[in-house]
Amino acid sequence: MAFITGVAVSNLYYIQPIQSLVAQTFHVNTGAIGTVAMLTQVGYALGLLLIVPFGDVMSRYHLIIRMLILSLLSLLVAFLAPNFILFALSGLLIGLTSVVPQIIIPYAAVLAAPQKRGAVLGTILSGLLMGVLLSRSFSGIISSYVNWRWVYLLAVIAIGCLIILAAIKLPKDSRPKNGPSYWQTISSLPGLVRAQPLLREAAINGFFMFGTLSIFWSTLVFYMASPAYHLGSGTVGLLAILGAAGALAAPVIGRFADQKTPRFIIAVGLLMMTGSYLLFLFWGQYLPVMMLGIVLLDVGNQCGQVSNQTRVQALGEATSSRNNTVFMFAYFIGGASGSFFGALAWSLGGWAAVCYLALGCQIAALLVHFVLYRPKATR
């Protein structure tokens, strides 16, 4: 499940290191190409809202296989796109069809014993983060040697192999008996948000944390190409490997989430991410400092995601897919906002504007965590 999650989520991030190359091919500016990353995240958020709830009303095994097939077709559109408009549309479709990880996560949470749920989710989320990080490395390194379209062709082949693997290895399940209909699950989402303060807290928290992460990765390629470094997409791909620290830390974070309060771990993650942007702002022109900041940023974000996922999945098995939908919808709307406004901040004020934007998001997240949702009792 961790491997499938990692490969499937990679589709969302291939665009980030190659934005400048795609912009050159289609003769558009950085602001326009930033909309592709945004549309991919928006498509993912829509998939979370409209597709993931199917996990509560039908066989998750069959849902995963079908979404992988649609994902393959959307990647093929990106590879063949003759113009920017069709390529941008393919970004929306890639996001929409790449929700397999968010179907797997509640499935794994249901299969896991309650006392092991944090550790199991940490393992699966380590696969997810590894996919996020290595997809950037893969995309940046491949595009430094051959045309960027090869990134999407190789992704088509990878998803094709994944379909075969998933069909053979995933545990099969059946449609829940006497479960709600699809429209009942969709219409119940606002009620779940109203009835569960912890779900609201996790959703707002995730919005700001992933927004902060997306601001960095959607603009790093521009900063690397600037006079500060004079480097290209291949360097961005290599730097993304540093984020593997977050992937390696995920199982450990999951075990801590089982043993300690997840809120404490989220607070640590928020402080790490804030510290990373202070490093980027004042000393980002030094590569060793940039490398340290990347590790802090990715590990901090993983602290937030693993701990929030653990809390959300503990809210109830019957609504596990829908609770995950609410959390991840907010999470990726934050990511889409970060991608769009990060590119906009770069075009308006360069790297300093990018860092100020991210620090603003972090201040908002800290206020939400320590002030707005300050617990009256231990959660």
C-alpha positions as CSV (number, residue, x, y, z in Angstrom):
1,M,0.0,0.0,0.0
2,A,2.9,2.4,0.8
3,F,4.5,1.7,-2.6
4,I,1.2,2.2,-4.5
5,T,0.6,5.4,-2.6
6,G,4.1,6.7,-3.4
7,V,3.9,6.0,-7.1
8,A,0.3,7.3,-7.5
9,V,0.9,10.6,-5.7
10,S,4.0,11.3,-7.8
11,N,1.8,12.5,-10.7
12,L,0.9,15.7,-8.8
13,Y,4.5,16.9,-8.5
14,Y,6.2,16.2,-11.8
15,I,5.3,19.7,-13.0
16,Q,7.1,21.6,-10.2
17,P,10.8,21.3,-11.3
18,I,10.0,21.6,-15.0
19,Q,7.8,24.7,-14.9
20,S,10.4,26.9,-16.6
21,L,10.9,24.3,-19.4
22,V,7.2,23.9,-20.0
23,A,6.9,27.7,-20.1
24,Q,9.6,27.9,-22.8
25,T,7.9,25.2,-24.9
26,F,4.5,26.9,-24.9
27,H,5.8,30.5,-24.8
28,V,4.1,31.5,-21.6
29,N,5.3,33.4,-18.5
30,T,5.9,32.1,-15.0
31,G,2.5,33.4,-13.8
32,A,0.7,31.3,-16.5
33,I,2.7,28.2,-15.8
34,G,2.0,28.6,-12.1
35,T,-1.7,28.1,-12.9
36,V,-0.9,24.5,-14.1
37,A,0.5,23.6,-10.7
38,M,-2.6,25.3,-9.1
39,L,-5.0,23.4,-11.4
40,T,-3.4,20.1,-10.5
41,Q,-3.9,20.8,-6.8
42,V,-7.4,22.0,-7.5
43,G,-8.2,18.9,-9.5
44,Y,-6.9,16.8,-6.6
45,A,-9.0,18.7,-4.1
46,L,-12.1,18.1,-6.4
47,G,-11.2,14.4,-6.6
48,L,-11.1,14.3,-2.8
49,L,-14.5,15.9,-2.5
50,L,-16.2,14.0,-5.3
51,I,-14.4,10.6,-5.7
52,V,-12.9,9.6,-2.3
53,P,-16.4,9.4,-0.6
54,F,-17.1,6.4,-2.9
55,G,-14.8,4.5,-0.5
56,D,-17.6,4.5,2.0
57,V,-20.2,3.1,-0.4
58,M,-18.3,0.6,-2.8
59,S,-15.4,-1.8,-2.9
60,R,-12.2,0.2,-2.3
61,Y,-10.2,-2.4,-4.3
62,H,-12.3,-1.8,-7.5
63,L,-12.3,2.0,-6.9
64,I,-8.5,2.0,-6.7
65,I,-8.0,0.1,-10.0
66,R,-10.5,2.3,-11.9
67,M,-8.8,5.5,-10.7
68,L,-5.4,4.2,-11.7
69,I,-6.7,3.5,-15.2
70,L,-8.1,7.1,-15.5
71,S,-4.8,8.4,-14.1
72,L,-2.9,6.7,-16.8
73,L,-5.1,8.3,-19.5
74,S,-4.7,11.8,-18.0
75,L,-0.9,11.5,-18.0
76,L,-1.1,10.4,-21.6
77,V,-2.9,13.7,-22.4
78,A,-0.1,15.7,-20.8
79,F,2.5,13.8,-22.8
80,L,0.7,14.5,-26.1
81,A,-0.6,18.0,-25.4
82,P,0.0,20.2,-28.5
83,N,-0.7,23.5,-26.8
84,F,-0.7,25.2,-23.4
85,I,-4.5,25.1,-22.9
86,L,-4.7,21.4,-23.3
87,F,-1.6,20.9,-21.1
88,A,-3.3,23.0,-18.4
89,L,-6.4,20.9,-18.7
90,S,-4.4,17.7,-18.4
91,G,-3.0,19.1,-15.1
92,L,-6.6,19.4,-13.8
93,L,-7.3,15.8,-14.9
94,I,-4.1,14.5,-13.4
95,G,-5.0,16.0,-10.1
96,L,-8.6,14.7,-10.3
97,T,-7.6,11.1,-11.0
98,S,-4.6,10.9,-8.6
99,V,-6.6,10.5,-5.4
100,V,-5.7,6.8,-4.9
101,P,-3.5,7.5,-1.8
102,Q,-6.5,9.1,-0.1
103,I,-8.6,5.9,-0.8
104,I,-5.8,3.7,0.5
105,I,-5.2,5.7,3.8
106,P,-8.7,5.1,5.3
107,Y,-8.6,1.6,4.0
108,A,-5.4,0.9,5.8
109,A,-6.7,2.6,9.0
110,V,-9.7,0.3,9.0
111,L,-7.5,-2.8,8.5
112,A,-5.0,-1.8,11.3
113,A,-5.5,-2.5,15.0
114,P,-6.4,0.7,16.9
115,Q,-3.2,0.6,18.9
116,K,-1.1,0.3,15.8
117,R,-3.0,2.8,13.6
118,G,-0.5,5.6,14.0
119,A,2.4,3.4,13.1
120,V,0.6,1.9,10.1
121,L,-0.4,5.4,8.8
122,G,3.1,6.6,9.4
123,T,4.5,3.8,7.2
124,I,2.0,4.5,4.4
125,L,2.5,8.3,4.6
126,S,6.3,7.7,4.4
127,G,5.6,6.0,1.1
128,L,3.5,9.0,0.1
129,L,6.1,11.5,1.0
130,M,8.8,9.5,-0.7
131,G,6.7,9.6,-3.8
132,V,6.3,13.4,-3.5
133,L,10.1,13.9,-3.1
134,L,11.4,11.4,-5.6
135,S,8.9,12.6,-8.2
136,R,10.5,16.1,-8.0
137,S,13.9,14.5,-8.2
138,F,12.9,12.2,-11.1
139,S,11.3,15.0,-13.0
140,G,14.1,17.5,-12.5
141,I,16.9,15.0,-13.4
142,I,15.1,13.5,-16.4
143,S,14.3,16.9,-17.9
144,S,17.9,18.0,-17.6
145,Y,18.9,15.3,-20.1
146,V,15.9,14.8,-22.4
147,N,12.7,16.7,-23.4
148,W,10.4,17.3,-20.4
149,R,7.6,15.3,-22.2
150,W,9.5,12.1,-21.4
151,V,8.7,12.6,-17.7
152,Y,5.0,12.1,-18.5
153,L,5.6,9.1,-20.9
154,L,7.7,7.4,-18.2
155,A,4.9,8.2,-15.7
156,V,2.4,6.5,-18.1
157,I,4.5,3.3,-18.1
158,A,4.9,3.4,-14.2
159,I,1.1,3.7,-13.7
160,G,0.6,0.8,-16.2
161,C,2.9,-1.4,-14.1
162,L,1.1,-0.2,-10.9
163,I,-2.3,-1.2,-12.2
164,I,-1.0,-4.8,-12.6
165,L,0.6,-4.7,-9.1
166,A,-2.5,-3.3,-7.4
167,A,-4.7,-5.9,-9.1
168,I,-2.6,-8.7,-7.8
169,K,-1.5,-7.6,-4.4
170,L,-4.2,-5.3,-2.9
171,P,-6.6,-7.0,-0.4
172,K,-10.0,-7.4,-1.9
173,D,-13.1,-6.1,-0.2
174,S,-16.8,-5.8,-0.9
175,R,-19.3,-3.0,-0.9
176,P,-20.4,-2.2,2.7
177,K,-23.8,-3.7,3.5
178,N,-26.6,-1.3,4.4
179,G,-24.2,1.6,3.9
180,P,-25.2,5.1,2.8
181,S,-25.6,6.0,-0.8
182,Y,-23.1,8.2,-2.6
183,W,-25.3,11.2,-2.4
184,Q,-25.9,10.6,1.2
185,T,-22.2,10.6,1.8
186,I,-21.7,13.8,-0.1
187,S,-24.6,15.6,1.6
188,S,-23.3,14.4,5.0
189,L,-19.9,16.2,4.7
190,P,-21.1,19.6,6.1
191,G,-22.7,17.9,9.0
192,L,-19.4,16.1,9.8
193,V,-17.5,19.4,9.8
194,R,-20.1,21.0,12.1
195,A,-20.2,18.1,14.5
196,Q,-16.4,17.5,14.9
197,P,-14.3,20.4,16.1
198,L,-11.2,18.2,15.9
199,L,-11.8,17.7,12.2
200,R,-12.2,21.4,11.6
201,E,-8.9,22.0,13.5
202,A,-7.1,19.4,11.5
203,A,-8.5,20.8,8.2
204,I,-7.5,24.4,8.9
205,N,-4.1,23.3,10.2
206,G,-3.4,21.2,7.1
207,F,-4.5,24.1,4.8
208,F,-1.8,26.4,6.1
209,M,1.0,23.7,6.5
210,F,0.7,22.3,3.0
211,G,0.2,25.8,1.6
212,T,3.6,26.7,3.1
213,L,5.2,23.6,1.7
214,S,3.8,24.3,-1.8
215,I,5.0,27.9,-1.8
216,F,8.5,26.6,-1.5
217,W,8.5,23.8,-4.0
218,S,6.6,25.8,-6.6
219,T,9.1,28.7,-6.6
220,L,12.4,26.9,-5.8
221,V,13.1,26.3,-9.5
222,F,12.9,30.1,-10.2
223,Y,15.2,30.9,-7.3
224,M,17.7,28.3,-8.4
225,A,17.7,29.8,-11.9
226,S,18.2,33.4,-10.5
227,P,21.5,35.2,-10.1
228,A,21.7,33.8,-6.5
229,Y,22.5,30.3,-7.9
230,H,22.4,30.1,-11.8
231,L,21.3,26.5,-11.5
232,G,18.6,24.5,-13.3
233,S,15.9,21.9,-12.8
234,G,18.4,19.1,-12.2
235,T,19.5,20.8,-9.1
236,V,16.0,21.2,-7.8
237,G,15.6,17.4,-8.4
238,L,18.7,16.7,-6.4
239,L,17.6,19.0,-3.5
240,A,14.2,17.3,-3.4
241,I,16.1,14.1,-2.3
242,L,16.9,15.9,1.0
243,G,13.3,15.8,1.9
244,A,13.6,12.1,2.2
245,A,14.4,12.8,5.8
246,G,10.7,13.5,6.2
247,A,9.8,10.2,4.6
248,L,12.2,8.3,6.9
249,A,10.9,10.2,9.9
250,A,7.2,9.4,9.1
251,P,7.0,5.9,10.8
252,V,8.8,7.4,13.9
253,I,6.4,10.3,14.0
254,G,3.5,7.8,13.7
255,R,4.7,5.8,16.7
256,F,5.0,9.1,18.7
257,A,1.5,10.0,17.6
258,D,0.4,6.7,19.2
259,Q,2.3,7.4,22.4
260,K,2.1,11.2,22.9
261,T,-0.5,13.8,22.1
262,P,-0.7,14.5,18.3
263,R,-1.1,18.2,19.1
264,F,2.4,18.3,20.6
265,I,3.9,16.8,17.5
266,I,1.9,19.2,15.3
267,A,3.3,22.1,17.3
268,V,6.8,20.8,16.8
269,G,6.2,20.6,13.1
270,L,4.8,24.2,12.9
271,L,7.9,25.5,14.7
272,M,10.2,23.6,12.4
273,M,8.5,24.9,9.2
274,T,8.6,28.5,10.5
275,G,12.3,28.1,11.3
276,S,13.0,26.8,7.8
277,Y,11.6,30.0,6.2
278,L,13.6,32.2,8.5
279,L,16.7,30.4,7.2
280,F,15.5,30.8,3.6
281,L,14.8,34.5,4.1
282,F,18.1,35.5,5.7
283,W,20.6,32.9,4.5
284,G,18.9,31.2,1.5
285,Q,21.7,32.2,-0.8
286,Y,24.0,29.8,0.9
287,L,23.5,26.2,-0.3
288,P,24.2,24.4,3.0
289,V,21.6,26.6,4.7
290,M,19.1,25.9,2.0
291,M,19.7,22.2,2.4
292,L,19.1,22.4,6.2
293,G,16.0,24.4,5.6
294,I,14.6,21.8,3.2
295,V,15.0,19.1,5.8
296,L,13.3,21.1,8.5
297,L,10.5,22.1,6.1
298,D,9.7,18.5,5.0
299,V,10.1,16.9,8.4
300,G,7.9,19.6,9.9
301,N,5.2,19.1,7.3
302,Q,5.3,15.4,7.9
303,C,4.8,15.9,11.6
304,G,1.7,17.8,10.8
305,Q,0.3,15.3,8.3
306,V,0.9,12.1,10.1
307,S,-0.4,13.5,13.4
308,N,-3.5,15.1,11.8
309,Q,-4.2,11.9,9.8
310,T,-4.0,9.8,13.0
311,R,-6.5,12.1,14.8
312,V,-8.9,12.2,11.8
313,Q,-8.9,8.5,11.3
314,A,-9.6,7.9,15.0
315,L,-12.9,9.8,14.7
316,G,-14.8,6.7,13.4
317,E,-14.6,3.8,11.0
318,A,-18.0,4.3,9.4
319,T,-17.0,7.8,8.3
320,S,-13.3,7.3,7.7
321,S,-13.3,8.1,4.0
322,R,-15.5,11.1,4.4
323,N,-13.4,12.5,7.3
324,N,-10.3,12.0,5.2
325,T,-12.1,13.8,2.3
326,V,-12.7,16.9,4.5
327,F,-9.2,17.0,5.8
328,M,-7.4,16.3,2.5
329,F,-9.7,18.7,0.6
330,A,-8.7,21.5,2.9
331,Y,-5.1,20.3,2.7
332,F,-4.8,20.4,-1.1
333,I,-6.8,23.6,-1.4
334,G,-4.0,25.0,0.8
335,G,-1.5,23.4,-1.6
336,A,-3.2,24.9,-4.7
337,S,-3.3,28.3,-3.0
338,G,0.4,28.0,-2.1
339,S,1.4,27.1,-5.7
340,F,-0.6,30.0,-7.2
341,F,0.3,32.7,-4.7
342,G,3.9,31.5,-4.5
343,A,4.4,32.0,-8.2
344,L,2.6,35.3,-8.0
345,A,4.8,36.5,-5.1
346,W,7.9,35.5,-7.0
347,S,6.8,37.5,-10.0
348,L,6.1,40.6,-7.8
349,G,8.9,40.6,-5.3
350,G,11.3,37.6,-5.9
351,W,12.5,35.3,-3.1
352,A,11.9,37.7,-0.3
353,A,8.2,38.1,-1.2
354,V,8.0,34.3,-1.3
355,C,9.4,33.9,2.2
356,Y,7.2,36.7,3.6
357,L,4.1,35.0,2.1
358,A,5.1,31.6,3.7
359,L,5.9,33.2,7.1
360,G,2.4,34.8,7.0
361,C,0.9,31.4,6.5
362,Q,2.9,30.0,9.3
363,I,1.9,32.8,11.7
364,A,-1.8,32.1,10.8
365,A,-1.2,28.3,11.5
366,L,0.4,29.0,14.8
367,L,-2.5,31.3,15.9
368,V,-5.0,28.6,14.9
369,H,-3.1,25.9,16.8
370,F,-2.2,27.8,20.0
371,V,-5.1,30.4,20.2
372,L,-8.2,29.5,18.2
373,Y,-8.1,25.8,19.0
374,R,-6.3,25.9,22.3
375,P,-7.6,22.7,24.0
376,K,-9.7,22.9,27.1
377,A,-8.8,19.2,27.7
378,T,-6.1,16.9,26.3
379,R,-6.9,15.5,22.9
